[in-house]
């Protein structure tokens, strides 16, 4: 397929479906980040309703949630950039089918790190 322009519309539609999947992933991460960030506020309100003195701080949920929102926004930006370059490579005939999805691997590793950090936080704060 080198030095050949891809004329099959199914190839471009597949690239668009992939972009839309990445956008859904980014939006899900941002939505989940918002929930995590606001969970600490919810826990503080529960303690206030019990009229007890707060025994612990819930600021970590704000940081974990904010990190997920930022990561979700970055996923959307990188996915748009990657899709534009992929379509350009299709048109130029320079697309390499053996190339790995660096974005997918990067997001998987970052989410694993966030998951481990949240697990450590939940274990240390009881």
Secondary structure, DSSP 8 states (H G I E B T S, - for coil): -TT-----HHHHHHHHHHHHHHHHHHHHHHHHHHHHHHHHHHHHHHHHHTT----S--HHHHHHHHHHHHHHHHHHHHHHHHHHHHHHHHHHT---TT---HHHHHHHHHHHHHHHHHHHHHHH--
